[in-house]
Amino acid sequence: MLKFSLKEINKKEDNGRDYDLIIIGSGPAGLSAGIYAARYKLKTLIIGESIGGYASDAYEVENYPGFRKINGSELMEKFRQHAEDLGVKIKQGSVIDIRKGYTLFNVKDSDNNLYKAKAIIFATGTKRRSLNIPKEDEFIGKGISYCATCDAPFYKDKIVGVVGGANAAVRSALLLANYASKVYIIYRKDKLRAEPVLIDSVLSNPKMEVIYNSNVVELLGQEFLEGVKLDSNRELKIDGLFIEIGGIPAIDLAKGLGVKTDEEGYIIVNPDQSTNVEGIFAAGDITTNSNKFQQIITAAAEGAIAANGVYEFLKEKKQ
């Protein structure tokens, strides 16, 4: 990891890189925080690797108020446009280092740009979990996928499997059923835990079969995935396997600054989304708030609250 030099940290000139607030992450939480921060007249920069985050991968969003049904990337594009229309600067990239000075945070991105901010909001979301079994990395792009929205069209009239049983997995399976001839849902528990309306759609679809109380333990094939073996010793001949088993909070940068987390790695936040470190706030799927109900609407709400928290924090600091 690149580190700051004292010359960089002590540099006095602005160069347009001094901000009231830097938001790290450009998903629903980060973009919403940017929208509200702009309304509070805070000079704001959002830095994110993927504009819209995982929400952009959603084939259909059916539970965001105001939109009966909308593509995830379309919804996130509306978030982005709203933020930019209000004057928020959005930079696609990653943050590689953050240092806390006496009064400012010093933030370095992957292009070696150095920014300064009075406050930080972490809205970094989660990293996708993998199965951690042999050949998984080897078969990525050769039968293994973590994004049904991206890859479903490649499996027209083929047999696929989806690992997982929550909303993301079931939505992926339903999308795949529009292309594939057969879709297996492989889940380690005895019943799916997605929204009832989604479960009803699965159980009524003749193309779909749910295999309960099962885990994938082996990937079969040479150059490409040809099948999987379950811990019940059952083997399935499939052409593709989509892994949708949740995520791990992306908190490495936050932990490096001493931000406290719970036993599962989620950032502990107060009602205003502030953390134990002065000037650092967090929002979205990485926090302990909203009952860990990881939805676009809760991420957006936490982003708005975090921006309000930053505004009140900076107002108090001026007094």
C-alpha positions in Angstrom: 0.0 0.0 0.0 1.3 3.5 -0.9 1.9 5.8 2.0 1.9 9.6 2.3 5.1 11.6 2.5 5.4 14.4 5.1 5.7 16.8 2.1 2.3 15.7 0.8 0.6 15.9 4.2 2.0 19.4 4.9 1.3 20.8 1.5 -0.7 24.0 2.0 -2.1 24.8 -1.4 -5.7 23.7 -2.2 -5.4 22.8 -5.9 -9.2 22.2 -5.8 -8.7 19.1 -3.6 -9.8 20.4 -0.2 -13.3 19.3 0.7 -15.7 19.5 3.6 -16.6 15.9 3.1 -15.2 12.9 1.2 -17.5 9.9 0.7 -15.8 6.6 0.0 -18.2 4.4 -2.0 -20.6 5.3 -4.8 -23.5 2.9 -4.2 -27.0 4.0 -3.0 -25.6 5.1 0.4 -22.7 7.1 -0.9 -24.7 8.8 -3.7 -27.6 9.6 -1.3 -25.1 11.0 1.2 -23.7 13.2 -1.6 -27.2 14.5 -2.6 -28.0 15.5 1.0 -24.5 16.9 1.6 -24.9 19.2 -1.4 -28.2 20.4 -0.1 -26.3 21.3 3.1 -23.8 23.3 1.0 -21.0 21.0 1.9 -18.2 20.8 -0.7 -18.3 17.1 -1.4 -16.3 14.5 -3.3 -17.4 10.9 -3.8 -14.8 8.3 -4.7 -16.0 4.9 -5.7 -14.8 1.9 -7.8 -18.2 1.2 -9.3 -20.8 3.9 -9.7 -24.0 2.5 -8.3 -22.3 -0.5 -6.6 -23.9 -3.9 -6.6 -27.3 -2.2 -6.9 -26.4 -1.5 -10.6 -26.3 -5.3 -11.2 -29.9 -5.8 -10.2 -31.9 -6.9 -13.2 -35.1 -5.6 -11.7 -35.8 -3.5 -8.6 -39.4 -3.9 -7.5 -39.3 -2.5 -4.0 -37.9 1.0 -4.3 -40.8 3.5 -3.7 -41.9 5.5 -6.7 -40.8 2.8 -9.2 -43.1 -0.2 -9.7 -40.2 -1.9 -11.6 -36.9 -0.5 -12.7 -33.5 -1.8 -13.8 -30.9 -1.4 -11.1 -28.4 0.4 -13.4 -31.1 2.8 -14.5 -32.1 3.6 -10.9 -28.4 4.2 -9.9 -27.9 6.4 -12.9 -30.7 8.6 -11.6 -28.9 8.7 -8.2 -25.7 9.7 -10.0 -27.3 12.4 -12.1 -29.1 13.8 -9.1 -25.8 14.1 -7.2 -23.9 15.7 -10.0 -26.7 18.1 -10.8 -26.3 19.4 -7.3 -22.6 20.0 -7.8 -21.2 16.9 -6.2 -17.9 15.7 -7.8 -17.8 12.0 -8.4 -14.5 10.2 -9.2 -14.4 6.6 -10.3 -11.4 4.9 -8.6 -10.4 3.5 -5.3 -9.0 5.0 -2.1 -5.7 3.4 -1.1 -4.7 5.3 2.1 -6.3 7.6 4.7 -4.4 9.5 7.4 -6.0 11.5 10.2 -4.2 14.8 10.8 -4.8 17.3 13.6 -7.8 18.9 11.8 -8.2 17.1 8.5 -8.2 13.7 6.9 -5.7 13.1 4.1 -7.0 10.8 1.5 -4.9 9.3 -1.3 -6.6 7.6 -4.3 -5.3 5.0 -6.8 -4.1 7.7 -9.1 -1.9 9.1 -6.4 -4.1 12.2 -6.0 -4.1 13.6 -2.5 -7.3 15.1 -1.1 -8.1 16.7 2.3 -11.4 16.6 4.1 -13.0 17.7 7.3 -15.1 14.6 7.6 -15.3 11.1 6.0 -18.3 8.9 5.3 -17.6 5.2 4.6 -20.2 3.8 2.2 -18.0 1.0 0.9 -20.6 -1.8 1.0 -19.7 -5.4 0.9 -17.3 -7.7 -1.0 -18.9 -10.8 -2.5 -18.3 -14.0 -0.7 -16.8 -16.9 -2.6 -17.2 -20.7 -2.0 -13.5 -21.0 -1.3 -13.3 -24.4 -3.0 -10.7 -25.7 -5.5 -11.0 -24.5 -9.1 -13.3 -21.6 -8.2 -10.9 -19.0 -9.3 -9.8 -21.1 -12.3 -13.4 -21.3 -13.6 -14.3 -17.6 -13.3 -15.5 -16.7 -16.7 -15.5 -20.3 -17.7 -18.7 -21.3 -15.9 -18.4 -19.5 -12.6 -20.0 -16.1 -12.2 -21.0 -13.7 -9.5 -23.2 -11.6 -11.6 -26.4 -13.0 -13.3 -27.2 -9.6 -14.7 -23.9 -9.5 -16.5 -23.8 -13.2 -17.7 -27.3 -14.6 -17.9 -27.6 -14.1 -21.7 -24.6 -16.4 -22.2 -26.5 -19.4 -20.8 -29.4 -19.5 -23.3 -30.9 -23.0 -23.4 -28.3 -24.3 -21.0 -28.4 -25.7 -17.4 -27.3 -23.5 -14.6 -27.1 -23.5 -10.8 -27.4 -20.7 -8.3 -25.8 -21.0 -4.8 -27.7 -19.2 -2.1 -31.3 -18.7 -0.8 -31.8 -15.0 0.0 -33.2 -12.2 -2.1 -30.1 -11.8 -4.3 -29.9 -15.5 -5.1 -33.5 -15.9 -5.9 -33.6 -12.8 -8.1 -30.6 -14.1 -10.0 -32.3 -17.5 -10.4 -35.5 -15.9 -11.7 -33.5 -13.8 -14.2 -31.6 -16.9 -15.4 -34.9 -18.8 -15.9 -35.6 -16.3 -18.8 -32.6 -17.8 -20.6 -31.6 -21.2 -19.3 -33.5 -24.4 -19.9 -33.1 -25.5 -16.3 -32.1 -23.6 -13.1 -31.1 -25.3 -9.8 -31.1 -23.3 -6.6 -28.7 -24.9 -4.2 -29.2 -23.8 -0.6 -27.6 -24.9 2.6 -30.8 -24.4 4.7 -34.2 -26.2 4.7 -36.2 -23.2 3.2 -35.5 -20.1 1.2 -35.3 -16.8 3.0 -36.2 -14.5 0.2 -39.3 -12.3 0.1 -42.4 -14.5 -0.1 -43.4 -13.1 -3.5 -40.0 -14.1 -5.0 -40.3 -17.6 -3.4 -43.8 -18.0 -5.0 -42.3 -17.2 -8.4 -39.6 -19.8 -8.0 -41.9 -22.6 -6.8 -44.4 -22.0 -9.6 -41.7 -22.0 -12.3 -41.4 -25.4 -14.0 -37.8 -24.6 -15.1 -36.6 -24.3 -11.5 -35.7 -26.8 -8.8 -34.6 -26.0 -5.3 -32.2 -28.3 -3.6 -32.3 -27.8 0.1 -29.8 -28.7 2.9 -26.9 -28.9 0.4 -23.6 -27.3 -0.3 -21.3 -27.4 -3.4 -18.1 -29.1 -2.4 -16.5 -29.8 -5.7 -16.4 -28.2 -9.2 -16.2 -30.7 -12.0 -14.6 -30.2 -15.4 -11.3 -29.6 -17.1 -11.1 -26.3 -19.0 -14.7 -25.3 -18.4 -17.2 -26.0 -15.6 -19.1 -29.1 -16.5 -20.9 -29.9 -13.2 -20.8 -29.8 -9.4 -20.7 -32.3 -6.6 -22.8 -31.7 -3.5 -22.1 -32.8 0.1 -24.9 -35.3 -0.3 -22.8 -36.9 -3.0 -25.3 -35.9 -5.6 -23.7 -34.6 -8.9 -25.4 -32.1 -11.1 -24.5 -31.6 -14.8 -24.5 -27.8 -15.3 -22.9 -25.3 -17.6 -22.8 -22.4 -15.2 -22.8 -21.7 -11.5 -23.8 -18.4 -10.1 -22.6 -17.7 -6.6 -24.9 -15.5 -4.5 -24.1 -16.1 -0.9 -23.9 -12.6 0.5 -21.0 -10.3 1.2 -18.3 -9.4 3.7 -18.2 -5.7 4.9 -15.5 -3.8 3.1 -14.0 -2.2 6.1 -10.2 -2.5 5.8 -9.6 1.3 5.5 -12.0 2.1 8.3 -10.4 -0.4 10.6 -7.0 1.1 9.9 -8.3 4.3 11.4 -9.5 2.6 14.5 -13.2 2.4 13.7 -14.9 -0.1 15.9 -16.9 -3.0 14.4 -19.1 -5.8 15.8 -18.2 -9.5 15.9 -19.4 -9.9 12.3 -17.3 -7.0 11.0 -20.0 -4.4 10.6 -19.2 -0.8 11.6 -20.8 0.2 14.8 -22.6 3.5 14.3 -24.7 5.9 16.4 -28.1 7.2 15.4 -26.5 10.0 13.4 -24.3 7.3 11.6 -21.2 8.6 13.4 -18.5 6.1 14.5 -16.2 6.1 17.6 -13.7 8.1 15.6 -14.4 11.8 15.5 -15.2 13.0 12.0 -15.8 9.5 10.6 -19.3 8.4 9.7 -20.6 5.2 7.9 -23.7 4.3 5.9 -25.2 1.4 4.0 -24.6 -2.3 4.1 -21.4 -2.0 6.2 -23.1 -0.7 9.3 -25.0 -2.1 12.3 -28.0 0.2 11.7 -31.3 -0.5 9.9 -31.3 -4.0 11.5 -28.7 -5.0 8.9 -31.5 -5.0 6.4 -29.5 -4.6 3.3 -31.7 -2.8 0.8 -31.3 0.1 -1.5 -33.9 2.1 0.5 -32.1 1.5 3.8 -28.7 2.3 2.3 -30.1 5.6 0.9 -31.7 6.5 4.2 -28.5 5.9 6.1 -26.6 8.0 3.6 -29.0 10.9 4.1 -28.7 10.6 7.9 -24.9 10.4 7.6 -24.8 13.6 5.6 -27.0 15.3 8.2 -24.7 14.0 10.9 -21.7 15.4 9.1 -23.4 18.8 8.7 -24.3 19.0 12.4 -20.7 17.9 13.3 -19.1 20.5 11.2 -21.5 23.2 12.3 -20.6 22.4 15.9 -16.9 22.5 15.2 -17.2 26.1 13.9 -18.7 27.3 17.1 
